[in-house]
Amino acid sequence: MAAGRLFDAYLMVDWSAAAAPRRGRDSIWLALRDGGATTLENPTTRMAALARLRALLLGLRAAGRRVLVGFDFPFGYPEGTGLRVTGRPGWRAMWDWVAARLEDGPDNANNRYRVAEALNREAFDGAGPFWGHPHQHRYEHVPMRKPDGYGTRYPAERRVVDRRVRSAHVVWKLVGNGQVGGQVLTGLPALLRLRDDPALAAETAIWPFEAGQDPTALPAVLLAEIYPSLETLPEGPEVKDARQVRAVVEALQRDDAAGRLAGLVAAPWALPEAERRAVVEEEAWMLNLRGEGREVRP
């Protein structure tokens, strides 16, 4: 590893909650930066993507490479969600709850709307906080339109980091432009499978929940949330998703080479105490958010 750098290789993932195998637009893209070139791959399903990610990580680790892995969906729900839903505070309670209920087949068929409906019905009043579903289906406890009551009947609509990024979409939205809710419901179980894989678990951690306060003590594999829209979109023939994930992987490599990545990794611990606690214990943070960002009203 080059002097002063935290990682040797950078692997970024544009995730998808698609219900059928898909390539191209609105599908999964992987961008690997190992040295001076970026390699793009476009697996057709989440299972294929997860298998490929595992193989890449095992190969990189066998070669002695330290790897930063980024995924383009929120790693947590607004503060207090875990306690309300599971009876236990913190990020891991919600990850386990979702993973125990999500069914995701080799053909991408999944029950993410049923999982959202179960949360609305079992932990809340059956009218939120998740909202939105396809018109051709009916879910009694998932309303078509955004409900009222975030911050009172329900947890906050936005996380601490979402309030600093105007374009960030909320974890409760399941359909339409920016429907990140489905990506979270299908993505968290996949992250857990990587994090807890017997071949990777001993040297893998989730940022910022398990590592990051001391950037010099990071594990060999760090899994982090990214937000590609924070990067300048490069020109090129690839679809937007591919260009976005390319932009992130190359930007974070530059940050590391210039000595800036350590500051990004440690950033949540510089937040005011109440926000710091929410971020590092439950909500997560966008690793490629440079500077504190701009506070906005939800």
Sequence and secondary structure as in RCSB ss.txt:
>XXXX:A:sequence
MAAGRLFDAYLMVDWSAAAAPRRGRDSIWLALRDGGATTLENPTTRMAALARLRALLLGLRAAGRRVLVGFDFPF
GYPEGTGLRVTGRPGWRAMWDWVAARLEDGPDNANNRYRVAEALNREAFDGAGPFWGHPHQHRYEHVPMRKPDGY
GTRYPAERRVVDRRVRSAHVVWKLVGNGQVGGQVLTGLPALLRLRDDPALAAETAIWPFEAGQDPTALPAVLLAE
IYPSLETLPEGPEVKDARQVRAVVEALQRDDAAGRLAGLVAAPWALPEAERRAVVEEEAWMLNLRGEGREVRP
>XXXX:A:secstr
  TT S SEEEEEE    SS   STTS EEEEEESS EEEE  SSHHHHHHHHHHHHHHHHHTT  EEEEESS S
  STTHHHHHHSS SHHHHHHHHHHH  B TTS B HHHHHHHHHHHHS SS SSB   TTS  TTS SS  S B
TTTBS SS TTGGG TT   TTB SSTT HHHHHHHHHHHHHHHHT TTTGGGEEETTTTS SSGGG  SEEEEE
  GGGS    SSS HHHHHHHHHHHHHHHHHHTT HHHHHHGGGGS HHHHHHIIIII   TT  SS      
